[in-house]
Amino acid sequence: MKRKFLLGGLVMFGLVAIISTTFAAFIVGNKDGMKDEVDGGSITMGDVTSNIVKVEASLTDAKIKFDAAEGDTEGDVTVSNYDGDYTATVEIKITGEGWSSVVITTALVGEDTDELIKLPEEITVNKANAGTASGGVYTITKDLTFAWNDRFNVDGSEVNPSYWLDSASNTEYTNPQKKLDILRQWKTTIDGYKFKVNVVVNPAE
């Protein structure tokens, strides 16, 4: 590279030397400056991706029924024609890719002031574990399991009230009439309960 530069310098000097023998020194320049055009670079915009997510949720087997313990045939409180159903099923359909997880919680409409039942635990489903979308729709199905409250406890274990009322842990309802009266009261209370399911879809990061 250095050699080419020197060669050019010698040629330039030779031209100047020839011209200067006849004319005075002239400096020739462009009045409007030098112009050139260079092919420009491209201009682009980032990809447009839809993060819009559509969510639809529905419940099946949504009628929860609390009953005496299945198979309880001893004591003052027993079961007859067991018909307990403690599970509801929620189905969630998510359309779109712009989400990371879905959180399912269950709440009573009102309060369980008598502390009779236990609500289903919170459920979180990450998109990575939601399976493959079909036609752009992810379908998530989860069971929501209710239970009797922890207050019905015998020797450190949670039990059905039909067992609890006949156990030594029950020191308040100690005769058949008291047990009948409180069971009727609990039935009136529980029959008035309603629940709702909240589905929260968290956006993709």
C-alpha positions as a Markdown table, in Angstrom:
| # | Residue | x | y | z |
|---|---|---|---|---|
| 1 | Met | 0.0 | 0.0 | 0.0 |
| 2 | Lys | 2.8 | 2.4 | 0.8 |
| 3 | Arg | 4.5 | 1.8 | -2.6 |
| 4 | Lys | 1.3 | 2.7 | -4.5 |
| 5 | Phe | 1.0 | 5.9 | -2.5 |
| 6 | Leu | 4.6 | 7.0 | -3.4 |
| 7 | Leu | 4.0 | 6.2 | -7.1 |
| 8 | Gly | 1.0 | 8.4 | -7.2 |
| 9 | Gly | 2.9 | 11.2 | -5.6 |
| 10 | Leu | 5.6 | 11.0 | -8.2 |
| 11 | Val | 3.1 | 11.2 | -11.0 |
| 12 | Met | 1.3 | 14.1 | -9.5 |
| 13 | Phe | 4.5 | 16.0 | -8.9 |
| 14 | Gly | 5.6 | 15.5 | -12.5 |
| 15 | Leu | 2.3 | 17.0 | -13.9 |
| 16 | Val | 2.7 | 20.0 | -11.7 |
| 17 | Ala | 6.3 | 20.5 | -12.8 |
| 18 | Ile | 5.3 | 20.5 | -16.5 |
| 19 | Ile | 2.4 | 23.0 | -16.0 |
| 20 | Ser | 4.5 | 25.4 | -13.9 |
| 21 | Thr | 7.0 | 25.9 | -16.6 |
| 22 | Thr | 4.4 | 27.8 | -18.7 |
| 23 | Phe | 1.8 | 29.3 | -16.4 |
| 24 | Ala | 1.7 | 30.7 | -12.9 |
| 25 | Ala | 0.4 | 28.5 | -10.3 |
| 26 | Phe | -3.3 | 27.8 | -10.5 |
| 27 | Ile | -5.5 | 26.1 | -7.9 |
| 28 | Val | -8.4 | 24.6 | -9.6 |
| 29 | Gly | -11.4 | 23.5 | -7.5 |
| 30 | Asn | -15.1 | 22.7 | -7.8 |
| 31 | Lys | -17.2 | 25.7 | -7.1 |
| 32 | Asp | -20.1 | 23.7 | -5.7 |
| 33 | Gly | -18.0 | 21.1 | -4.1 |
| 34 | Met | -17.6 | 17.5 | -5.0 |
| 35 | Lys | -20.7 | 15.3 | -5.2 |
| 36 | Asp | -21.2 | 11.6 | -5.4 |
| 37 | Glu | -24.0 | 9.2 | -4.8 |
| 38 | Val | -23.7 | 6.0 | -2.7 |
| 39 | Asp | -26.3 | 3.4 | -2.8 |
| 40 | Gly | -28.1 | 3.7 | 0.5 |
| 41 | Gly | -28.7 | 1.0 | 3.1 |
| 42 | Ser | -32.1 | -0.6 | 3.6 |
| 43 | Ile | -34.7 | 0.6 | 6.1 |
| 44 | Thr | -36.7 | -2.0 | 7.9 |
| 45 | Met | -39.2 | -2.3 | 10.8 |
| 46 | Gly | -39.3 | -5.0 | 13.4 |
| 47 | Asp | -41.6 | -7.9 | 12.9 |
| 48 | Val | -45.2 | -7.4 | 14.0 |
| 49 | Thr | -46.3 | -10.2 | 16.3 |
| 50 | Ser | -49.7 | -10.4 | 17.9 |
| 51 | Asn | -49.7 | -10.8 | 21.7 |
| 52 | Ile | -53.4 | -10.6 | 21.8 |
| 53 | Val | -54.7 | -13.5 | 23.8 |
| 54 | Lys | -58.3 | -14.7 | 23.9 |
| 55 | Val | -59.5 | -16.7 | 26.9 |
| 56 | Glu | -62.6 | -18.7 | 27.4 |
| 57 | Ala | -63.4 | -20.7 | 30.5 |
| 58 | Ser | -66.2 | -23.1 | 31.3 |
| 59 | Leu | -67.2 | -25.4 | 34.2 |
| 60 | Thr | -68.5 | -28.9 | 34.1 |
| 61 | Asp | -69.8 | -31.0 | 37.0 |
| 62 | Ala | -70.2 | -27.7 | 38.8 |
| 63 | Lys | -72.6 | -28.9 | 41.5 |
| 64 | Ile | -70.6 | -29.7 | 44.6 |
| 65 | Lys | -72.3 | -31.9 | 47.2 |
| 66 | Phe | -70.9 | -32.4 | 50.7 |
| 67 | Asp | -72.1 | -35.6 | 52.3 |
| 68 | Ala | -71.3 | -37.9 | 55.2 |
| 69 | Ala | -68.4 | -40.2 | 54.8 |
| 70 | Glu | -68.9 | -43.0 | 52.3 |
| 71 | Gly | -69.0 | -46.3 | 54.2 |
| 72 | Asp | -69.7 | -44.7 | 57.6 |
| 73 | Thr | -72.2 | -47.1 | 59.3 |
| 74 | Glu | -71.3 | -46.8 | 63.0 |
| 75 | Gly | -72.2 | -44.2 | 65.7 |
| 76 | Asp | -74.9 | -41.7 | 65.9 |
| 77 | Val | -74.2 | -40.2 | 62.5 |
| 78 | Thr | -74.0 | -42.5 | 59.6 |
| 79 | Val | -74.4 | -42.3 | 55.8 |
| 80 | Ser | -77.4 | -43.4 | 53.7 |
| 81 | Asn | -77.3 | -43.5 | 49.9 |
| 82 | Tyr | -73.9 | -41.7 | 49.6 |
| 83 | Asp | -74.1 | -39.0 | 47.0 |
| 84 | Gly | -71.0 | -36.8 | 47.7 |
| 85 | Asp | -69.4 | -35.0 | 44.8 |
| 86 | Tyr | -66.5 | -32.8 | 45.7 |
| 87 | Thr | -65.0 | -32.1 | 42.3 |
| 88 | Ala | -65.7 | -29.6 | 39.6 |
| 89 | Thr | -63.8 | -29.4 | 36.3 |
| 90 | Val | -62.7 | -26.2 | 34.6 |
| 91 | Glu | -61.8 | -26.1 | 30.9 |
| 92 | Ile | -59.8 | -23.2 | 29.6 |
| 93 | Lys | -59.2 | -22.4 | 26.0 |
| 94 | Ile | -56.5 | -19.9 | 25.2 |
| 95 | Thr | -56.1 | -18.5 | 21.7 |
| 96 | Gly | -52.8 | -16.9 | 20.9 |
| 97 | Glu | -49.1 | -17.2 | 21.8 |
| 98 | Gly | -48.5 | -14.1 | 23.9 |
| 99 | Trp | -48.9 | -15.7 | 27.3 |
| 100 | Ser | -46.6 | -17.4 | 29.8 |
| 101 | Ser | -48.8 | -19.0 | 32.4 |
| 102 | Val | -52.4 | -19.3 | 33.6 |
| 103 | Val | -53.4 | -19.2 | 37.3 |
| 104 | Ile | -56.7 | -20.7 | 38.5 |
| 105 | Thr | -58.2 | -19.8 | 41.9 |
| 106 | Thr | -61.5 | -20.6 | 43.4 |
| 107 | Ala | -63.4 | -18.3 | 45.8 |
| 108 | Leu | -66.7 | -18.4 | 47.6 |
| 109 | Val | -69.3 | -15.8 | 46.8 |
| 110 | Gly | -69.6 | -14.5 | 50.3 |
| 111 | Glu | -67.7 | -15.9 | 53.3 |
| 112 | Asp | -67.5 | -19.2 | 55.0 |
| 113 | Thr | -68.0 | -17.8 | 58.4 |
| 114 | Asp | -68.7 | -21.2 | 60.0 |
| 115 | Glu | -65.5 | -22.6 | 58.5 |
| 116 | Leu | -67.2 | -25.6 | 57.1 |
| 117 | Ile | -65.4 | -26.2 | 53.8 |
| 118 | Lys | -62.0 | -26.0 | 52.2 |
| 119 | Leu | -61.6 | -24.5 | 48.7 |
| 120 | Pro | -59.5 | -26.1 | 46.0 |
| 121 | Glu | -55.9 | -25.2 | 46.0 |
| 122 | Glu | -54.5 | -22.6 | 43.5 |
| 123 | Ile | -53.4 | -24.1 | 40.2 |
| 124 | Thr | -50.7 | -22.7 | 38.0 |
| 125 | Val | -50.1 | -24.0 | 34.5 |
| 126 | Asn | -47.0 | -22.8 | 32.6 |
| 127 | Lys | -47.3 | -22.5 | 28.8 |
| 128 | Ala | -44.4 | -24.9 | 28.4 |
| 129 | Asn | -46.6 | -27.6 | 30.1 |
| 130 | Ala | -49.8 | -26.7 | 28.4 |
| 131 | Gly | -49.3 | -29.2 | 25.5 |
| 132 | Thr | -49.5 | -28.4 | 21.8 |
| 133 | Ala | -52.0 | -25.9 | 20.5 |
| 134 | Ser | -54.6 | -27.2 | 18.1 |
| 135 | Gly | -55.6 | -24.7 | 15.5 |
| 136 | Gly | -53.9 | -22.0 | 17.5 |
| 137 | Val | -55.9 | -22.9 | 20.6 |
| 138 | Tyr | -54.4 | -24.3 | 23.9 |
| 139 | Thr | -56.9 | -26.4 | 25.9 |
| 140 | Ile | -56.3 | -26.8 | 29.6 |
| 141 | Thr | -58.5 | -29.0 | 31.8 |
| 142 | Lys | -58.1 | -29.1 | 35.5 |
| 143 | Asp | -60.1 | -30.6 | 38.4 |
| 144 | Leu | -61.1 | -28.4 | 41.3 |
| 145 | Thr | -61.4 | -30.4 | 44.5 |
| 146 | Phe | -63.3 | -29.2 | 47.5 |
| 147 | Ala | -63.1 | -30.7 | 51.0 |
| 148 | Trp | -64.5 | -30.4 | 54.5 |
| 149 | Asn | -62.7 | -27.8 | 56.6 |
| 150 | Asp | -59.6 | -28.7 | 58.6 |
| 151 | Arg | -61.5 | -28.0 | 61.8 |
| 152 | Phe | -62.9 | -31.5 | 61.5 |
| 153 | Asn | -59.8 | -33.2 | 62.9 |
| 154 | Val | -59.4 | -36.4 | 64.8 |
| 155 | Asp | -55.9 | -37.3 | 66.2 |
| 156 | Gly | -54.2 | -35.0 | 63.8 |
| 157 | Ser | -56.1 | -36.2 | 60.7 |
| 158 | Glu | -58.8 | -34.4 | 58.7 |
| 159 | Val | -62.0 | -36.4 | 58.7 |
| 160 | Asn | -65.6 | -36.1 | 57.5 |
| 161 | Pro | -67.9 | -34.5 | 60.1 |
| 162 | Ser | -69.9 | -37.7 | 60.3 |
| 163 | Tyr | -66.7 | -39.2 | 61.9 |
| 164 | Trp | -65.9 | -36.1 | 63.9 |
| 165 | Leu | -69.3 | -35.8 | 65.5 |
| 166 | Asp | -69.0 | -39.3 | 66.9 |
| 167 | Ser | -65.4 | -38.8 | 68.0 |
| 168 | Ala | -63.9 | -37.7 | 71.3 |
| 169 | Ser | -62.7 | -34.6 | 69.5 |
| 170 | Asn | -66.3 | -33.3 | 69.5 |
| 171 | Thr | -67.0 | -32.0 | 73.0 |
| 172 | Glu | -69.8 | -29.7 | 72.1 |
| 173 | Tyr | -72.4 | -31.8 | 70.3 |
| 174 | Thr | -72.5 | -34.7 | 72.6 |
| 175 | Asn | -76.0 | -36.2 | 72.1 |
| 176 | Pro | -77.9 | -37.3 | 69.0 |
| 177 | Gln | -80.3 | -34.3 | 69.1 |
| 178 | Lys | -77.4 | -31.8 | 69.3 |
| 179 | Lys | -75.7 | -33.6 | 66.4 |
| 180 | Leu | -79.0 | -33.5 | 64.4 |
| 181 | Asp | -79.5 | -29.8 | 65.1 |
| 182 | Ile | -76.0 | -28.8 | 64.0 |
| 183 | Leu | -76.1 | -30.9 | 60.9 |
| 184 | Arg | -79.3 | -29.2 | 59.9 |
| 185 | Gln | -77.7 | -25.8 | 60.5 |
| 186 | Trp | -74.6 | -26.7 | 58.5 |
| 187 | Lys | -76.9 | -27.9 | 55.6 |
| 188 | Thr | -78.7 | -24.6 | 55.5 |
| 189 | Thr | -75.4 | -22.8 | 55.5 |
| 190 | Ile | -73.7 | -24.9 | 52.8 |
| 191 | Asp | -76.8 | -24.9 | 50.6 |
| 192 | Gly | -76.5 | -21.2 | 50.3 |
| 193 | Tyr | -72.9 | -21.3 | 49.2 |
| 194 | Lys | -71.9 | -20.4 | 45.6 |
| 195 | Phe | -68.4 | -20.4 | 44.2 |
| 196 | Lys | -66.6 | -18.7 | 41.4 |
| 197 | Val | -63.4 | -19.6 | 39.5 |
| 198 | Asn | -60.9 | -16.9 | 38.6 |
| 199 | Val | -58.7 | -17.5 | 35.6 |
| 200 | Val | -55.7 | -15.2 | 35.1 |
| 201 | Val | -53.5 | -15.5 | 32.1 |
| 202 | Asn | -50.1 | -13.9 | 32.5 |
| 203 | Pro | -48.6 | -12.2 | 29.5 |
| 204 | Ala | -45.4 | -13.5 | 27.8 |
| 205 | Glu | -42.2 | -11.7 | 29.0 |
